[in-house]
Amino acid sequence: MGAVEDDGQGVLLWEPPRELIERATMTRYMRWLEAEKGLEFEDYDALWRWSTDDLEAFWASIWEFFGVAGDYERVLADASMPGAEWFRGAQVNYAEHALRGKPADRVAILHASELRELDEWTWGELRQQVGRIAAGLRGLGVEPGDRVVAYMPNLPETIAALLAVASLGAVWSSTSPDFGARSVVDRFAQVEPKVLLAVDGYRYNGSDHDRGDVIARLQEEMPSLEHTIVLPYLGEEGNWDEVFGETEEELRFERVPFAHPLWILYSSGTTGLPKAIVHSQGGILIEHLKKLNLHLDAQEGDRIFWFTTTGWMMWNFLVSGLLTDAAIVLYDGSPGHPDLGRLWDLAEQTKMTCFGTSASYIASCMKGGVEPGAGRDLSALRSVGSTGSPLAPEGFEWIYEHVGSETWLFSTSGGTDVCSAFVGGVPLLPVYRGELQGRALGAKVEAYDEAGDAVVDEVGELVITAPMPSMPIYFWDDEGGERYRESYFDMYPGVWRHGDWIRITARGTAVITGRSDSTINRGGIRMGTAEIYRAVLALDEITDALVVDVPQGDDAWMPLFVVLREAAELDDALVKAIRTRIREDCSPRHVPNDVFEVAEVPRTLSGKVLEVPVKKILTGTPPEQAAARDSLANPKALDWFVEFARRR
């Protein structure tokens, strides 16, 4: 359908056709609630309100509807935040649910990369690979609670390894091999892993990158490591098949308490080392059963794709597509090589039904003049998902004009913190230009004003006022939970503050207007400024630095401002050294667009860099509104940025 005005309340771009509504698992779930529980809801809003007002009844229904194995004593024994206790007495295993009841000959994973042609694994092959890896890890002495870390790309072997680790009750953690050694050590060393899984190298944008030196450094700087297993991906050197060879050992699943750790994700490291966020087997299992089945509507015959690396929570989310009857699609490599049409080619080749990506990729396609449907058969493609940063209204329009007017576009927003989305796709609801369709079931999302009151049609802090099962069980090495409380509950005690600005409309849709902190998200990879500073300040010529990510239309501009040591000069050689250091220590995606010299970096009285105020100044906010000079240790340092913004 074409875009139409809805009485001035928003531009309506799409409405779900009757056949989608009838097919949707959400519809089947609502009918089941009526038939089995006597609960009837006139629309999605009524269902959402029940799901957040009666948490125990809602999550009990998810457990029952999706047939989670095992019993429990009570759904929510303690509703405190933080500290909620979910499904007391339950014993579960995430991997068991991913692999159970799947026909051995049905396709589970389709995968391609810059090094591999498109291929597929059936459920039988996936199960066999999981069994081999589980047996190998068990032979190495891996037990429940041990940490296994993976420095690996988005490959089917990586997914098999995650499921093997989960089957043992061990704890998984991964990051992408394009992260530099320092960033990887900052993450993995915290959790004291027993086993490191890695690749010998990878190919990105047509260039090969050997990882041998990085692996050696990881081994050197992580004394807890007992074993390193290398998958030959770029070359032929590795011991993967030797350790994970054929086995007659039957794949078995260690059922563990609901709150037993499943995996560790990491914050972006804005103010120091990345926080090691621990999620539970049960919490992720039940949240992702809900999200992938009901909100993404993944069903048998579907092929679900999200462009991601193993260092982003969307990879973990994509893996949970295996909790549905759909197949998942993987790609490892650059989305722009040999050109920006690569992922749309993949969509055609795999008969993809859901194309998941980042808002920045959609913006790049717009700028690059990509025509997804030109010369490609995308008739299987029903939906496009976007996350990572807010999708601009123009991005919405581009999808409907260039991908298809019948496409279900769902922009979604959540976080590493819960490894899920708070707001996003609902297959029963319409799509309005620039708006997320609705708040997720079981997620009591509100917008709070400065006084801590919930507001509608006003921008406020995104808060969650009731617990969710996939909230972290704790941060690693945070005895007493002080860092955990500081991260989410300092501003509003007992209420989760997420760090996004959100506006919830009277229609129940939502608009995310950006982060209320200074995390930098480039190409779907979140990284904190502290990590970039660690890389830059390793250069002798630089004594201080400030970096921001400034929205520019549908894209973003990332300038780096540096303070030089006396007699140093910001010449081409130093700029190249800065870019190289960030590329190697952090990631290629976080190389700055421009580097500028400043006399000093503005800081608060407590020594914090003024990233958010500088970003506001560069986007046009009056200086007096951007920062309170009385709170600055060196208020004159702000003047340079004010003049810089004026000149721009």
C-alpha positions as CSV (number, residue, x, y, z in Angstrom):
1,M,0.0,0.0,0.0
2,G,1.1,3.6,-0.5
3,A,1.9,5.9,2.4
4,V,-1.1,7.7,3.8
5,E,-1.6,10.3,6.5
6,D,-3.5,9.0,9.5
7,D,-5.3,12.1,10.7
8,G,-2.0,13.8,11.4
9,Q,-1.0,11.1,13.9
10,G,1.6,9.5,11.7
11,V,2.3,8.3,8.2
12,L,0.9,4.8,7.7
13,L,3.2,2.8,5.5
14,W,1.9,-0.8,5.8
15,E,-0.8,-2.8,7.4
16,P,-0.5,-6.6,7.9
17,P,-2.5,-8.5,5.3
18,R,-5.2,-11.0,6.5
19,E,-3.1,-14.0,5.5
20,L,-0.1,-12.8,7.7
21,I,-2.4,-12.3,10.7
22,E,-4.0,-15.7,10.2
23,R,-0.5,-17.4,9.8
24,A,1.1,-15.6,12.7
25,T,2.2,-17.5,15.8
26,M,1.0,-14.5,17.8
27,T,-2.5,-15.2,16.6
28,R,-2.3,-18.8,17.4
29,Y,-1.0,-17.9,20.9
30,M,-3.9,-15.5,21.5
31,R,-6.4,-18.2,20.4
32,W,-4.7,-20.7,22.7
33,L,-5.0,-18.3,25.6
34,E,-8.7,-17.9,24.9
35,A,-9.3,-21.7,24.6
36,E,-7.1,-22.9,27.4
37,K,-7.0,-20.0,29.9
38,G,-10.3,-18.2,29.2
39,L,-8.4,-15.0,28.4
40,E,-9.7,-12.9,25.5
41,F,-7.9,-9.8,24.2
42,E,-9.5,-7.4,21.7
43,D,-6.1,-6.2,20.3
44,Y,-2.4,-6.4,20.8
45,D,-2.4,-3.4,23.3
46,A,-4.7,-5.3,25.6
47,L,-2.5,-8.4,25.3
48,W,0.6,-6.3,26.1
49,R,-1.0,-4.7,29.2
50,W,-2.0,-8.2,30.5
51,S,1.5,-9.5,29.8
52,T,3.1,-6.7,31.9
53,D,0.5,-6.5,34.6
54,D,0.3,-10.2,35.4
55,L,3.9,-11.3,34.8
56,E,3.5,-14.7,36.5
57,A,0.5,-15.7,34.3
58,F,2.1,-14.4,31.2
59,W,5.5,-16.2,31.6
60,A,3.8,-19.3,32.8
61,S,1.8,-19.3,29.5
62,I,5.0,-18.9,27.5
63,W,6.5,-21.9,29.3
64,E,3.4,-24.0,28.6
65,F,2.7,-22.8,25.1
66,F,6.2,-23.6,23.9
67,G,6.5,-26.8,25.9
68,V,9.5,-26.0,28.0
69,A,10.8,-29.3,29.4
70,G,10.6,-29.7,33.2
71,D,8.6,-28.4,36.1
72,Y,9.0,-25.4,38.5
73,E,7.7,-24.4,41.9
74,R,6.8,-20.8,41.1
75,V,7.2,-18.4,38.2
76,L,8.4,-15.3,40.0
77,A,9.3,-16.0,43.6
78,D,10.9,-12.5,44.0
79,A,10.0,-9.6,41.8
80,S,12.7,-7.3,43.1
81,M,14.9,-5.3,40.6
82,P,17.7,-6.2,40.7
83,G,17.4,-9.7,42.1
84,A,14.2,-11.1,40.6
85,E,14.0,-14.9,41.0
86,W,12.4,-16.6,38.1
87,F,11.1,-20.2,37.8
88,R,12.3,-21.5,41.2
89,G,13.1,-25.2,41.1
90,A,13.3,-25.4,37.3
91,Q,16.0,-27.4,35.6
92,V,16.6,-26.5,31.9
93,N,19.1,-26.7,29.0
94,Y,19.1,-24.1,26.2
95,A,20.8,-26.5,23.7
96,E,18.4,-29.3,24.4
97,H,15.5,-27.0,23.3
98,A,17.3,-25.8,20.2
99,L,18.0,-29.3,19.0
100,R,14.9,-31.3,20.1
101,G,12.3,-32.6,17.7
102,K,13.9,-31.4,14.5
103,P,13.9,-33.7,11.5
104,A,17.4,-34.8,10.7
105,D,17.1,-34.0,7.0
106,R,15.6,-30.5,7.3
107,V,17.9,-27.5,6.7
108,A,19.0,-25.8,10.0
109,I,21.7,-23.4,8.8
110,L,22.6,-21.8,5.5
111,H,26.0,-20.1,5.5
112,A,28.3,-18.2,3.2
113,S,31.4,-16.0,3.6
114,E,34.1,-14.3,1.6
115,L,36.1,-17.6,2.0
116,R,33.3,-20.1,1.5
117,E,30.6,-20.6,-1.1
118,L,27.0,-20.9,0.0
119,D,26.4,-24.2,1.7
120,E,24.0,-25.7,4.3
121,W,23.9,-27.8,7.4
122,T,20.9,-30.0,8.1
123,W,19.6,-30.5,11.7
124,G,21.2,-34.0,11.6
125,E,24.6,-32.5,10.7
126,L,24.3,-29.8,13.3
127,R,23.5,-32.3,16.0
128,Q,26.5,-34.4,14.9
129,Q,28.8,-31.5,15.0
130,V,27.5,-30.4,18.4
131,G,28.0,-33.9,19.7
132,R,31.6,-34.0,18.5
133,I,32.5,-30.7,20.1
134,A,30.8,-31.6,23.3
135,A,32.6,-34.8,23.5
136,G,35.9,-33.1,22.8
137,L,35.4,-30.4,25.4
138,R,34.3,-33.0,28.0
139,G,37.5,-34.9,27.2
140,L,39.5,-31.7,28.0
141,G,37.9,-31.6,31.4
142,V,35.3,-28.9,30.7
143,E,32.6,-29.0,33.4
144,P,29.5,-27.0,34.3
145,G,30.4,-23.4,35.1
146,D,33.7,-23.5,33.2
147,R,34.2,-20.7,30.6
148,V,34.9,-21.4,27.0
149,V,35.7,-18.3,24.9
150,A,35.6,-18.1,21.1
151,Y,37.6,-15.7,18.9
152,M,35.7,-16.8,15.8
153,P,33.6,-15.5,12.9
154,N,29.9,-16.0,12.1
155,L,30.3,-19.7,11.0
156,P,28.2,-22.8,11.6
157,E,31.1,-24.3,13.5
158,T,30.9,-21.4,16.0
159,I,27.2,-22.0,16.5
160,A,27.8,-25.8,17.0
161,A,30.5,-24.8,19.6
162,L,28.1,-22.6,21.5
163,L,25.4,-25.3,21.6
164,A,28.1,-27.8,22.7
165,V,29.2,-25.6,25.5
166,A,25.6,-25.0,26.6
167,S,24.9,-28.7,26.5
168,L,27.6,-29.2,29.1
169,G,26.3,-26.5,31.4
170,A,29.6,-24.5,30.7
171,V,29.6,-20.8,30.0
172,W,30.1,-19.3,26.5
173,S,31.6,-16.0,25.5
174,S,32.6,-14.8,22.0
175,T,34.0,-11.9,20.1
176,S,34.8,-11.3,16.4
177,P,38.3,-11.9,15.0
178,D,38.4,-8.3,13.7
179,F,38.7,-7.1,17.3
180,G,42.3,-6.2,18.2
181,A,44.2,-8.1,20.8
182,R,43.8,-5.4,23.5
183,S,40.0,-5.3,23.2
184,V,39.8,-9.1,23.3
185,V,42.0,-9.5,26.3
186,D,40.0,-6.7,28.1
187,R,36.9,-8.9,27.6
188,F,38.0,-12.5,27.9
189,A,40.7,-12.2,30.6
190,Q,38.1,-11.0,33.1
191,V,36.2,-14.3,33.0
192,E,39.2,-16.6,33.3
193,P,38.5,-19.0,30.5
194,K,39.6,-22.6,30.5
195,V,39.4,-23.1,26.7
196,L,40.0,-20.7,23.8
197,L,38.4,-21.5,20.4
198,A,39.8,-19.5,17.5
199,V,40.3,-19.3,13.8
200,D,43.7,-19.0,12.1
201,G,42.5,-15.9,10.3
202,Y,39.7,-14.4,8.2
203,R,38.9,-12.5,5.1
204,Y,37.2,-9.1,5.1
205,N,36.6,-6.8,2.2
206,G,38.8,-9.0,0.0
207,S,41.8,-8.8,2.3
208,D,43.2,-11.7,4.4
209,H,44.0,-11.2,8.1
210,D,46.2,-13.7,9.9
211,R,45.4,-14.1,13.6
212,G,48.3,-16.2,14.7
213,D,50.0,-13.4,16.5
214,V,46.8,-12.3,18.3
215,I,46.1,-15.9,19.4
216,A,49.7,-16.1,20.8
217,R,49.1,-12.9,22.7
218,L,45.8,-14.1,24.1
219,Q,47.4,-17.2,25.3
220,E,50.2,-15.2,27.0
221,E,47.8,-12.7,28.7
222,M,45.2,-15.2,29.9
223,P,47.0,-17.5,32.3
224,S,43.8,-19.4,33.1
225,L,43.8,-20.9,29.6
226,E,44.5,-24.7,29.6
227,H,43.6,-25.4,25.9
228,T,43.5,-23.6,22.6
229,I,41.7,-25.2,19.6
230,V,42.2,-23.5,16.2
231,L,39.8,-24.0,13.2
232,P,41.7,-23.7,9.9
233,Y,39.6,-21.1,8.1
234,L,42.0,-18.8,6.2
235,G,44.6,-21.5,5.8
236,E,45.1,-25.2,6.7
237,E,46.8,-25.0,10.1
238,G,44.7,-26.0,13.1
239,N,43.8,-28.8,15.5
240,W,40.0,-28.5,15.4
241,D,39.3,-31.8,13.7
242,E,42.0,-33.5,15.9
243,V,40.3,-32.4,19.1
244,F,36.7,-32.6,17.8
245,G,36.9,-35.8,15.9
246,E,34.4,-38.5,15.3
247,T,32.9,-39.9,18.5
248,E,30.5,-42.6,19.5
249,E,29.6,-40.7,22.7
250,E,25.9,-39.8,22.7
251,L,25.0,-36.1,22.8
252,R,23.5,-35.5,26.2
253,F,22.3,-32.4,27.9
254,E,23.1,-31.2,31.4
255,R,20.0,-29.7,32.9
256,V,20.9,-26.9,35.2
257,P,19.0,-24.5,37.4
258,F,17.1,-21.7,35.6
259,A,19.5,-19.1,36.7
260,H,22.7,-21.0,35.8
261,P,24.9,-18.9,33.5
262,L,24.6,-19.5,29.7
263,W,26.8,-16.9,28.2
264,I,28.7,-13.7,28.9
265,L,28.2,-10.6,26.7
266,Y,30.1,-7.3,27.2
267,S,29.2,-3.7,27.5
268,S,31.0,-1.2,25.2
269,G,33.5,-0.1,27.8
270,T,32.6,3.6,27.8
271,T,34.0,4.3,31.2
272,G,36.7,1.6,31.6
273,L,36.9,-2.1,31.0
274,P,33.8,-3.6,29.3
275,K,31.3,-4.9,31.8
276,A,31.0,-8.7,31.6
277,I,27.2,-9.3,31.5
278,V,26.1,-12.8,32.5
279,H,22.8,-14.2,31.2
280,S,21.1,-17.3,32.4
281,Q,20.2,-20.5,30.6
282,G,16.5,-20.2,31.5
283,G,16.2,-16.5,31.1
284,I,17.5,-16.4,27.6
285,L,15.6,-19.6,26.7
286,I,12.2,-18.3,27.6
287,E,12.8,-14.7,26.4
288,H,14.0,-15.9,23.0
289,L,11.2,-18.5,22.7
290,K,8.9,-15.5,23.1
291,K,10.8,-13.1,20.9
292,L,11.8,-15.3,17.9
293,N,8.5,-17.1,17.7
294,L,5.9,-14.4,18.6
295,H,7.6,-11.2,17.5
296,L,9.8,-12.2,14.6
297,D,7.2,-14.9,13.7
298,A,9.8,-17.4,12.6
299,Q,8.1,-20.6,11.4
300,E,8.8,-23.8,9.5
301,G,9.9,-22.9,6.0
302,D,11.2,-19.5,7.0
303,R,14.9,-18.5,6.6
304,I,16.0,-15.9,9.1
305,F,19.0,-13.7,8.5
306,W,20.7,-11.0,10.5
307,F,23.9,-9.4,9.4
308,T,26.1,-9.5,12.5
309,T,29.4,-10.6,13.9
310,T,30.0,-12.8,16.9
311,G,30.9,-9.7,19.0
312,W,27.4,-8.3,18.8
313,M,24.3,-9.6,20.8
314,M,22.4,-9.9,17.5
315,W,24.6,-13.0,16.8
316,N,23.4,-14.7,20.0
317,F,19.9,-13.6,19.1
318,L,20.2,-15.1,15.6
319,V,21.4,-18.4,17.1
320,S,18.2,-18.5,19.0
321,G,16.4,-18.7,15.7
322,L,17.2,-22.4,16.2
323,L,14.6,-22.4,19.0
324,T,12.0,-22.1,16.2
325,D,11.2,-24.3,13.3
326,A,12.9,-21.9,10.9
327,A,16.4,-22.1,9.4
328,I,18.9,-19.4,10.0
329,V,21.2,-17.7,7.5
330,L,24.8,-16.7,8.3
331,Y,27.2,-14.4,6.4
332,D,30.8,-13.7,7.4
333,G,32.5,-10.8,5.6
334,S,32.0,-7.3,4.4
335,P,28.5,-6.2,3.5
336,G,30.1,-3.9,0.9
337,H,32.3,-6.4,-0.9
338,P,32.4,-6.7,-3.9
339,D,29.6,-4.1,-3.6
340,L,26.6,-3.2,-1.4
341,G,24.4,-5.6,-3.3
342,R,26.2,-8.6,-1.7
343,L,23.6,-9.2,1.1
344,W,20.7,-8.8,-1.3
345,D,22.3,-11.3,-3.6
346,L,22.5,-13.6,-0.6
347,A,18.8,-13.0,0.1
348,E,18.0,-14.2,-3.4
349,Q,20.3,-17.2,-3.3
350,T,19.0,-18.5,0.1
351,K,15.3,-17.6,-0.5
352,M,15.6,-15.5,2.6
353,T,12.2,-14.7,4.3
354,C,13.5,-12.2,6.9
355,F,16.4,-9.9,6.2
356,G,17.9,-8.5,9.4
357,T,20.4,-5.7,9.3
358,S,21.5,-2.4,10.8
359,A,20.1,1.1,10.2
360,S,23.5,2.2,9.0
361,Y,23.5,-0.5,6.3
362,I,20.2,0.6,5.0
363,A,21.5,4.2,5.0
364,S,24.5,3.0,3.0
365,C,22.3,1.3,0.4
366,M,20.3,4.5,0.1
367,K,23.4,6.6,-0.5
368,G,24.9,4.0,-2.8
369,G,21.9,3.9,-5.1
370,V,21.4,0.1,-4.4
371,E,18.2,-1.4,-6.0
372,P,17.6,-4.6,-4.1
373,G,14.8,-5.8,-6.4
374,A,16.5,-5.0,-9.7
375,G,17.5,-8.2,-11.4
376,R,16.9,-10.3,-8.2
377,D,14.1,-12.6,-7.3
378,L,13.2,-11.5,-3.7
379,S,9.7,-13.0,-3.8
380,A,10.4,-15.1,-0.7
381,L,11.3,-12.0,1.3
382,R,8.5,-11.0,3.6
383,S,10.2,-8.9,6.3
384,V,13.1,-6.6,6.9
385,G,14.4,-6.0,10.4
386,S,16.6,-3.0,11.4
387,T,18.5,-2.4,14.7
388,G,21.8,-1.1,16.1
389,S,20.7,2.5,15.9
390,P,17.4,4.4,15.1
391,L,16.3,3.9,11.5
392,A,15.6,7.3,10.0
393,P,12.1,7.9,8.5
394,E,13.8,8.1,5.1
395,G,15.1,4.6,5.7
396,F,11.5,3.4,6.2
397,E,10.4,5.0,3.0
398,W,13.4,3.5,1.1
399,I,12.5,0.0,2.1
400,Y,8.9,0.4,0.9
401,E,10.0,2.0,-2.3
402,H,13.0,-0.2,-3.2
403,V,12.5,-3.5,-1.5
404,G,8.7,-3.9,-1.8
405,S,5.5,-2.2,-0.8
406,E,4.2,-5.4,0.9
407,T,7.3,-5.8,3.1
408,W,6.8,-6.0,6.9
409,L,9.5,-3.6,8.1
410,F,10.2,-3.8,11.8
411,S,12.7,-1.5,13.4
412,T,13.7,-2.8,16.8
413,S,15.5,-1.6,19.9
414,G,16.8,-3.4,22.9
415,G,20.3,-4.1,24.2
416,T,23.2,-6.3,25.0
417,D,22.1,-6.0,28.6
418,V,19.0,-8.2,28.1
419,C,20.1,-9.8,24.7
420,S,16.7,-8.9,23.3
421,A,14.5,-6.1,22.3
422,F,12.1,-4.0,24.4
423,V,10.3,-2.4,21.5
424,G,10.0,-3.5,17.9
425,G,8.3,-6.0,15.6
426,V,4.7,-7.1,16.1
427,P,3.2,-9.0,13.1
428,L,-0.3,-7.9,14.0
429,L,0.3,-4.2,13.9
430,P,0.7,-1.6,11.2
431,V,4.0,0.2,10.4
432,Y,4.2,4.0,10.7
433,R,7.0,6.0,9.2
434,G,9.9,6.3,11.6
435,E,8.2,4.4,14.4
436,L,8.7,1.1,16.1
437,Q,5.5,-1.0,16.1
438,G,5.1,-1.7,19.7
439,R,6.4,-2.7,23.1
440,A,7.4,-6.3,23.5
441,L,5.2,-8.7,25.5
442,G,6.4,-9.0,29.1
443,A,8.5,-5.8,28.7
444,K,7.0,-3.0,30.8
445,V,8.6,-0.1,28.9
446,E,7.8,3.5,29.9
447,A,9.2,6.9,29.1
448,Y,10.2,8.8,32.2
449,D,10.5,12.6,32.5
450,E,13.0,14.3,34.7
451,A,10.7,13.9,37.7
452,G,10.5,10.1,37.2
453,D,6.9,10.2,35.9
454,A,5.7,8.2,32.9
455,V,4.8,10.3,29.9
456,V,3.1,9.8,26.6
457,D,4.0,11.6,23.4
458,E,7.0,13.2,25.1
459,V,10.7,12.2,24.9
460,G,11.9,10.6,28.1
461,E,14.3,8.1,29.5
462,L,13.5,4.5,28.4
463,V,12.8,2.6,31.6
464,I,11.5,-0.8,32.5
465,T,9.4,-0.9,35.6
466,A,9.0,-4.7,36.0
467,P,11.5,-7.5,35.8
468,M,12.3,-9.5,32.6
469,P,13.7,-13.0,32.8
470,S,16.7,-12.2,30.5
471,M,17.9,-9.3,32.6
472,P,21.5,-10.1,33.7
473,I,21.8,-12.5,36.6
474,Y,25.0,-10.5,37.5
475,F,28.1,-8.9,36.2
476,W,31.2,-11.1,36.3
477,D,33.5,-10.3,39.3
478,D,31.0,-7.9,40.8
479,E,30.6,-9.3,44.2
480,G,27.7,-7.6,46.0
481,G,26.3,-6.3,42.7
482,E,27.4,-2.7,43.1
483,R,28.4,-2.2,39.4
484,Y,25.2,-3.8,38.3
485,R,23.0,-1.5,40.4
486,E,25.1,1.6,39.3
487,S,24.6,0.6,35.7
488,Y,20.8,0.4,35.6
489,F,19.2,1.4,39.0
490,D,21.0,4.5,40.2
491,M,18.7,7.1,38.6
492,Y,15.4,5.4,39.6
493,P,15.8,2.9,42.4
494,G,14.0,-0.3,41.6
495,V,13.4,0.8,38.0
496,W,15.7,-0.2,35.1
497,R,17.1,2.9,33.2
498,H,18.4,1.7,29.9
499,G,20.2,4.8,28.5
500,D,18.0,5.5,25.4
501,W,15.7,8.4,24.7
502,I,12.2,7.2,23.8
503,R,8.9,8.7,22.9
504,I,5.8,6.4,23.3
505,T,2.9,7.6,21.2
506,A,-0.7,7.5,22.1
507,R,-1.1,4.7,19.5
508,G,1.4,2.5,21.5
509,T,4.2,2.9,18.9
510,A,7.6,4.2,19.9
511,V,10.4,6.4,18.6
512,I,13.9,6.0,19.8
513,T,15.9,9.3,19.4
514,G,19.3,7.9,20.4
515,R,21.4,6.9,23.3
516,S,21.4,9.0,26.4
517,D,25.0,7.9,27.0
518,S,28.1,8.1,24.8
519,T,28.4,4.6,23.4
520,I,29.6,4.6,19.8
521,N,27.8,2.2,17.4
522,R,29.5,1.8,14.0
523,G,28.3,-0.8,11.5
524,G,26.3,-2.6,14.3
525,I,29.4,-2.9,16.5
526,R,29.1,-1.0,19.8
527,M,32.2,0.2,21.4
528,G,32.8,2.6,24.2
529,T,35.1,5.6,24.0
530,A,37.3,4.3,26.7
531,E,38.5,1.5,24.4
532,I,39.3,3.9,21.6
533,Y,41.2,6.2,24.1
534,R,43.2,3.2,25.3
535,A,44.3,2.6,21.7
536,V,45.0,6.2,20.8
537,L,46.9,7.1,24.0
538,A,49.2,4.2,23.5
539,L,50.9,6.5,20.9
540,D,53.7,8.6,22.5
541,E,52.7,11.7,20.6
542,I,49.2,11.9,22.1
543,T,48.4,12.9,25.6
544,D,44.6,13.2,25.6
545,A,41.7,12.5,23.3
546,L,38.0,12.9,22.8
547,V,35.8,11.1,20.2
548,V,32.1,11.4,19.4
549,D,29.8,10.0,16.8
550,V,27.7,12.8,15.2
551,P,24.5,12.1,13.3
552,Q,24.6,13.5,9.7
553,G,21.3,12.8,7.9
554,D,21.1,9.1,7.5
555,D,24.7,8.5,8.4
556,A,27.1,9.5,11.1
557,W,30.4,11.4,11.3
558,M,33.0,10.3,13.8
559,P,35.7,12.9,14.5
560,L,38.6,12.3,16.9
561,F,40.1,15.2,18.7
562,V,43.7,14.8,20.1
563,V,46.0,16.7,22.4
564,L,49.6,16.4,21.2
565,R,52.7,16.1,23.3
566,E,55.0,19.1,23.0
567,A,57.0,19.2,19.7
568,A,54.7,16.5,18.1
569,E,52.9,17.3,14.9
570,L,49.6,16.1,13.5
571,D,51.0,15.2,10.1
572,D,49.9,12.5,7.7
573,A,52.2,9.9,9.3
574,L,50.7,10.5,12.8
575,V,47.1,10.4,11.5
576,K,47.9,7.1,9.7
577,A,49.4,5.7,13.0
578,I,46.3,6.7,14.8
579,R,44.0,5.0,12.3
580,T,46.2,1.9,12.3
581,R,46.3,1.7,16.1
582,I,42.5,1.9,16.3
583,R,42.0,-0.5,13.5
584,E,44.2,-3.1,15.1
585,D,43.4,-2.6,18.8
586,C,39.7,-1.9,18.5
587,S,38.0,-2.6,15.2
588,P,38.2,-1.3,11.6
589,R,34.7,0.1,11.9
590,H,35.8,2.5,14.6
591,V,38.5,4.3,12.6
592,P,37.7,8.0,12.8
593,N,36.5,9.9,9.8
594,D,38.7,12.9,10.7
595,V,41.4,13.7,13.3
596,F,41.8,17.3,14.7
597,E,44.3,18.8,17.1
598,V,43.0,20.6,20.2
599,A,44.8,22.3,23.0
600,E,42.9,20.5,25.7
601,V,40.0,18.2,26.2
602,P,37.1,19.5,28.3
603,R,36.5,17.6,31.5
604,T,34.2,17.6,34.5
605,L,35.4,18.4,37.9
606,S,35.7,14.6,38.5
607,G,37.8,14.2,35.4
608,K,35.3,12.7,33.0
609,V,35.6,13.6,29.3
610,L,32.6,15.7,28.1
611,E,31.6,13.6,25.1
612,V,27.9,14.1,25.3
613,P,28.0,17.9,25.6
614,V,30.5,18.1,22.8
615,K,28.3,15.9,20.6
616,K,25.4,18.2,21.4
617,I,27.4,21.3,20.5
618,L,28.4,19.7,17.2
619,T,24.8,18.9,16.4
620,G,23.6,22.5,17.0
621,T,22.7,22.7,20.6
622,P,23.4,26.1,22.2
623,P,26.6,25.8,24.4
624,E,24.8,27.0,27.5
625,Q,22.3,24.2,27.1
626,A,24.9,21.5,26.3
627,A,27.0,21.9,29.4
628,A,27.0,23.6,32.7
629,R,30.4,25.4,32.8
630,D,30.4,25.4,36.6
631,S,30.7,21.6,36.5
632,L,33.9,21.8,34.3
633,A,37.5,21.6,35.5
634,N,38.5,23.6,32.4
635,P,35.5,25.5,31.0
636,K,37.6,27.4,28.4
637,A,38.4,24.1,26.7
638,L,34.8,24.1,25.5
639,D,35.3,27.3,23.6
640,W,37.3,25.6,20.8
641,F,34.4,23.2,20.1
642,V,31.9,26.0,20.1
643,E,33.9,27.9,17.5
644,F,34.6,24.7,15.6
645,A,30.8,24.0,15.4
646,R,30.1,27.5,14.3
647,R,32.6,27.2,11.4
648,R,31.1,23.9,10.3
